[in-house]
Amino acid sequence: MQFGPDQPIGAPSFDLHGDEIETVVDLVCSAAKAARSHLTQGMLEVPITILVRKTMRSIKKERGLTNLEVRGEHELENMVTIDPSLLGRIDISLKFRRQFGDEDDYVGVECKRVGAGATYSSLNGNYVVEGVDRFVVEKYGAGHTWGFMLGFVLAVPIQKLLATIDKKLEKTYGEFSKFRDAVQHPAALAVRDSDHIQNSGTLIRLRHMFIDMTPAAPSGKQRGRYP
């Protein structure tokens, strides 16, 4: 069964406007690039994400984006049960003014470290199974038509990395979910889209932004942690 890439299905369906998507991509990519100067060798995912998030808030204020809120790690509650269980915690969430009033309507950005080469194979695998898949199984972005992945690139070349992740996407979700061309951003090494069918039947498009974060690459001794 084939699904049209621009026809979200399922209910509810939380969509984003074209200008909102551009704003998110520009803010995330610009902030990630600006945060590079504060990275240290071997820096882990959480502190990198915190740096990027703080820089996003700073840039937002500089640009006077008063219709947008940048939030920290956001807990996503499991509303199916009455117990206090959570679906997960997404790294960065944003809300445009029109989204206020509905806790389920937000912009989710999941951050993962990645890198070209066998050294980073486990991180690249986690990008899909602990990043992309959380949107697919609706731990993140349930009913959303857009989600965002931010790849902290620790090693290039970027084309080799893209090929590795694209192969993993195809193996996990099928040819339908392979990388698609997307509008590039000057602060990013690459920007790609991928389409996925969530458990509820909603078509979600993920925009993947890969930023050069090589100053945070581990030293030779540290690399042994990434089989």
C-alpha positions as a LaTeX table, in Angstrom:
\begin{tabular}{lrrr}
\hline
Residue & $x$ (\AA) & $y$ (\AA) & $z$ (\AA) \\
\hline
Met1 & 0.00 & 0.00 & 0.00 \\
Gln2 & 1.41 & 3.39 & $-0.99$ \\
Phe3 & 0.86 & 6.64 & 0.86 \\
Gly4 & 1.16 & 10.11 & $-0.63$ \\
Pro5 & 4.02 & 12.02 & 1.00 \\
Asp6 & 1.98 & 15.19 & 1.50 \\
Gln7 & $-1.32$ & 13.74 & 2.70 \\
Pro8 & $-1.28$ & 13.11 & 6.45 \\
Ile9 & $-3.82$ & 10.59 & 7.66 \\
Gly10 & $-5.19$ & 9.69 & 11.05 \\
Ala11 & $-6.59$ & 11.78 & 13.88 \\
Pro12 & $-5.66$ & 13.96 & 15.56 \\
Ser13 & $-3.35$ & 15.62 & 13.07 \\
Phe14 & $-1.10$ & 18.39 & 14.36 \\
Asp15 & 0.37 & 20.14 & 11.34 \\
Leu16 & 2.94 & 22.92 & 10.90 \\
His17 & 2.82 & 25.80 & 8.45 \\
Gly18 & 5.60 & 26.21 & 5.92 \\
Asp19 & 6.97 & 29.36 & 7.55 \\
Glu20 & 6.96 & 27.62 & 10.95 \\
Ile21 & 9.02 & 24.73 & 9.57 \\
Glu22 & 11.53 & 27.21 & 8.11 \\
Thr23 & 11.73 & 29.03 & 11.45 \\
Val24 & 12.42 & 25.82 & 13.37 \\
Val25 & 15.11 & 24.65 & 10.94 \\
Asp26 & 16.82 & 28.04 & 10.87 \\
Leu27 & 16.76 & 28.43 & 14.64 \\
Val28 & 18.03 & 24.90 & 15.35 \\
Cys29 & 20.76 & 24.91 & 12.71 \\
Ser30 & 21.97 & 28.42 & 13.54 \\
Ala31 & 22.09 & 27.65 & 17.26 \\
Ala32 & 23.90 & 24.34 & 16.79 \\
Lys33 & 26.56 & 25.97 & 14.64 \\
Ala34 & 26.98 & 28.84 & 17.13 \\
Ala35 & 27.36 & 26.34 & 19.99 \\
Arg36 & 30.37 & 24.68 & 18.34 \\
Ser37 & 32.81 & 27.14 & 19.89 \\
His38 & 31.78 & 25.95 & 23.37 \\
Leu39 & 32.24 & 22.21 & 22.73 \\
Thr40 & 34.97 & 20.18 & 24.38 \\
Gln41 & 36.53 & 16.90 & 23.33 \\
Gly42 & 34.44 & 13.90 & 24.28 \\
Met43 & 31.41 & 15.95 & 25.30 \\
Leu44 & 28.35 & 13.76 & 25.68 \\
Glu45 & 24.92 & 14.15 & 24.14 \\
Val46 & 23.14 & 15.81 & 27.07 \\
Pro47 & 25.58 & 18.70 & 27.62 \\
Ile48 & 25.77 & 19.31 & 23.86 \\
Thr49 & 21.99 & 19.48 & 23.72 \\
Ile50 & 21.87 & 21.89 & 26.66 \\
Leu51 & 24.35 & 24.19 & 24.90 \\
Val52 & 22.29 & 24.13 & 21.72 \\
Arg53 & 19.05 & 24.77 & 23.59 \\
Lys54 & 20.49 & 27.73 & 25.51 \\
Thr55 & 21.85 & 29.17 & 22.26 \\
Met56 & 18.44 & 28.72 & 20.62 \\
Arg57 & 16.87 & 30.81 & 23.37 \\
Ser58 & 19.53 & 33.48 & 23.00 \\
Ile59 & 19.07 & 33.70 & 19.22 \\
Lys60 & 15.30 & 33.72 & 19.62 \\
Lys61 & 15.53 & 36.77 & 21.87 \\
Glu62 & 17.98 & 38.51 & 19.54 \\
Arg63 & 15.59 & 38.02 & 16.62 \\
Gly64 & 12.52 & 39.06 & 18.58 \\
Leu65 & 10.66 & 35.82 & 17.96 \\
Thr66 & 7.95 & 36.50 & 20.51 \\
Asn67 & 5.50 & 34.03 & 18.96 \\
Leu68 & 7.71 & 31.06 & 19.82 \\
Glu69 & 8.75 & 29.37 & 23.07 \\
Val70 & 11.81 & 27.12 & 23.38 \\
Arg71 & 11.53 & 24.59 & 26.18 \\
Gly72 & 13.99 & 22.21 & 27.80 \\
Glu73 & 13.73 & 18.43 & 28.04 \\
His74 & 10.00 & 17.83 & 27.97 \\
Glu75 & 8.21 & 14.92 & 29.61 \\
Leu76 & 5.56 & 13.31 & 27.42 \\
Glu77 & 2.86 & 11.77 & 29.56 \\
Asn78 & 1.17 & 8.49 & 28.70 \\
Met79 & $-2.47$ & 9.56 & 28.58 \\
Val80 & $-3.74$ & 6.03 & 27.87 \\
Thr81 & $-3.30$ & 4.97 & 31.48 \\
Ile82 & $-4.25$ & 6.56 & 34.79 \\
Asp83 & $-0.87$ & 5.76 & 36.39 \\
Pro84 & 2.05 & 8.25 & 36.39 \\
Ser85 & 3.90 & 6.55 & 33.52 \\
Leu86 & 5.66 & 8.56 & 30.84 \\
Leu87 & 6.09 & 7.82 & 27.16 \\
Gly88 & 9.45 & 9.53 & 27.11 \\
Arg89 & 11.38 & 12.77 & 27.38 \\
Ile90 & 12.10 & 14.63 & 24.17 \\
Asp91 & 15.31 & 16.69 & 24.09 \\
Ile92 & 13.99 & 20.02 & 22.80 \\
Ser93 & 10.42 & 21.15 & 22.32 \\
Leu94 & 9.05 & 24.35 & 20.88 \\
Lys95 & 5.61 & 25.88 & 20.85 \\
Phe96 & 4.25 & 28.51 & 18.53 \\
Arg97 & 1.65 & 30.83 & 19.99 \\
Arg98 & $-1.20$ & 29.10 & 18.17 \\
Gln99 & $-0.23$ & 25.77 & 19.79 \\
Phe100 & $-0.72$ & 26.99 & 23.34 \\
Gly101 & $-3.69$ & 25.45 & 25.14 \\
Asp102 & $-3.13$ & 21.91 & 23.82 \\
Glu103 & $-0.35$ & 20.04 & 25.60 \\
Asp104 & $-0.20$ & 17.45 & 22.81 \\
Asp105 & 0.51 & 20.07 & 20.14 \\
Tyr106 & 4.20 & 21.01 & 20.08 \\
Val107 & 7.32 & 20.84 & 17.91 \\
Gly108 & 9.64 & 18.02 & 18.94 \\
Val109 & 13.40 & 17.92 & 18.28 \\
Glu110 & 15.33 & 14.77 & 19.18 \\
Cys111 & 19.13 & 15.05 & 19.35 \\
Lys112 & 21.63 & 12.26 & 18.70 \\
Arg113 & 25.38 & 12.00 & 18.17 \\
Val114 & 26.43 & 10.37 & 14.90 \\
Gly115 & 29.59 & 9.95 & 12.86 \\
Ala116 & 31.01 & 8.44 & 9.71 \\
Gly117 & 32.89 & 5.17 & 10.05 \\
Ala118 & 32.72 & 1.94 & 12.03 \\
Thr119 & 33.79 & 3.69 & 15.24 \\
Tyr120 & 30.37 & 5.30 & 15.46 \\
Ser121 & 28.24 & 2.37 & 14.31 \\
Ser122 & 26.37 & 2.04 & 17.61 \\
Leu123 & 25.63 & 5.78 & 17.75 \\
Asn124 & 24.35 & 5.70 & 14.17 \\
Gly125 & 22.15 & 2.75 & 15.02 \\
Asn126 & 20.77 & 4.58 & 18.05 \\
Tyr127 & 19.93 & 7.55 & 15.83 \\
Val128 & 17.28 & 5.32 & 14.23 \\
Val129 & 16.18 & 2.91 & 16.96 \\
Glu130 & 16.28 & 5.42 & 19.84 \\
Gly131 & 15.52 & 8.54 & 17.84 \\
Val132 & 13.49 & 8.11 & 14.68 \\
Asp133 & 11.60 & 5.11 & 16.04 \\
Arg134 & 10.27 & 7.08 & 19.01 \\
Phe135 & 8.37 & 9.27 & 16.56 \\
Val136 & 7.15 & 6.20 & 14.66 \\
Val137 & 5.79 & 4.39 & 17.74 \\
Glu138 & 4.39 & 7.72 & 19.01 \\
Lys139 & 6.46 & 8.08 & 22.15 \\
Tyr140 & 7.08 & 11.48 & 20.56 \\
Gly141 & 4.82 & 13.47 & 18.27 \\
Ala142 & 1.67 & 11.35 & 18.43 \\
Gly143 & $-0.55$ & 12.48 & 15.58 \\
His144 & 1.97 & 15.08 & 14.40 \\
Thr145 & 2.68 & 15.56 & 10.72 \\
Trp146 & 6.20 & 16.91 & 11.40 \\
Gly147 & 9.04 & 15.97 & 13.72 \\
Phe148 & 12.71 & 16.99 & 13.79 \\
Met149 & 15.97 & 15.10 & 14.28 \\
Leu150 & 19.23 & 16.90 & 15.06 \\
Gly151 & 22.38 & 14.94 & 14.33 \\
Phe152 & 25.54 & 16.03 & 16.12 \\
Val153 & 28.16 & 14.94 & 13.58 \\
Leu154 & 31.38 & 13.83 & 15.30 \\
Ala155 & 33.14 & 12.53 & 12.18 \\
Val156 & 32.87 & 13.18 & 8.45 \\
Pro157 & 32.57 & 12.68 & 5.45 \\
Ile158 & 28.88 & 13.53 & 5.59 \\
Gln159 & 27.94 & 11.52 & 2.50 \\
Lys160 & 29.27 & 8.33 & 4.08 \\
Leu161 & 27.27 & 9.05 & 7.23 \\
Leu162 & 24.10 & 9.80 & 5.27 \\
Ala163 & 24.46 & 6.54 & 3.35 \\
Thr164 & 24.83 & 4.58 & 6.60 \\
Ile165 & 21.72 & 6.06 & 8.22 \\
Asp166 & 19.71 & 5.85 & 5.00 \\
Lys167 & 20.49 & 2.14 & 4.77 \\
Lys168 & 19.33 & 1.68 & 8.37 \\
Leu169 & 16.10 & 3.58 & 7.66 \\
Glu170 & 15.35 & 1.39 & 4.65 \\
Lys171 & 16.14 & $-1.81$ & 6.55 \\
Thr172 & 13.94 & $-0.80$ & 9.49 \\
Tyr173 & 10.97 & 0.85 & 7.75 \\
Gly174 & 11.22 & 0.00 & 4.06 \\
Glu175 & 12.06 & 1.94 & 0.93 \\
Phe176 & 9.19 & 4.36 & 1.59 \\
Ser177 & 11.13 & 5.83 & 4.53 \\
Lys178 & 14.47 & 6.40 & 2.84 \\
Phe179 & 15.97 & 9.90 & 2.83 \\
Arg180 & 14.37 & 12.46 & 0.55 \\
Asp181 & 15.86 & 15.74 & $-0.62$ \\
Ala182 & 15.03 & 18.76 & 1.53 \\
Val183 & 15.79 & 22.46 & 1.49 \\
Gln184 & 19.38 & 22.85 & 2.68 \\
His185 & 20.56 & 25.28 & 5.35 \\
Pro186 & 23.94 & 27.08 & 5.23 \\
Ala187 & 24.75 & 26.13 & 8.83 \\
Ala188 & 24.16 & 22.41 & 8.24 \\
Leu189 & 26.31 & 19.75 & 6.63 \\
Ala190 & 23.10 & 18.27 & 5.24 \\
Val191 & 19.33 & 18.40 & 5.62 \\
Arg192 & 17.12 & 15.47 & 4.64 \\
Asp193 & 13.49 & 14.36 & 5.07 \\
Ser194 & 12.08 & 10.91 & 5.70 \\
Asp195 & 8.45 & 9.77 & 5.77 \\
His196 & 7.02 & 7.31 & 8.28 \\
Ile197 & 3.66 & 5.85 & 9.22 \\
Gln198 & 3.00 & 6.11 & 12.94 \\
Asn199 & 1.27 & 3.33 & 14.86 \\
Ser200 & $-1.98$ & 5.29 & 14.71 \\
Gly201 & $-1.77$ & 5.56 & 10.92 \\
Thr202 & $-0.68$ & 9.20 & 10.82 \\
Leu203 & 1.91 & 10.06 & 8.20 \\
Ile204 & 4.76 & 11.96 & 9.87 \\
Arg205 & 7.63 & 13.60 & 8.03 \\
Leu206 & 10.90 & 13.94 & 9.89 \\
Arg207 & 13.35 & 16.66 & 8.97 \\
His208 & 16.91 & 15.58 & 9.72 \\
Met209 & 19.50 & 18.30 & 10.33 \\
Phe210 & 23.15 & 17.24 & 10.50 \\
Ile211 & 25.52 & 19.79 & 12.05 \\
Asp212 & 29.31 & 19.69 & 12.29 \\
Met213 & 30.08 & 19.05 & 15.95 \\
Thr214 & 33.50 & 17.46 & 15.42 \\
Pro215 & 35.11 & 19.44 & 18.30 \\
Ala216 & 33.11 & 17.13 & 20.61 \\
Ala217 & 34.51 & 13.96 & 19.05 \\
Pro218 & 36.04 & 11.58 & 21.61 \\
Ser219 & 39.77 & 11.07 & 21.90 \\
Gly220 & 41.33 & 7.80 & 20.78 \\
Lys221 & 40.94 & 6.28 & 24.24 \\
Gln222 & 37.31 & 7.36 & 24.53 \\
Arg223 & 36.32 & 5.85 & 21.19 \\
Gly224 & 36.44 & 2.38 & 22.63 \\
Arg225 & 32.97 & 3.04 & 24.07 \\
Tyr226 & 31.39 & 3.02 & 20.62 \\
Pro227 & 31.73 & $-0.51$ & 19.18 \\
\hline
\end{tabular}
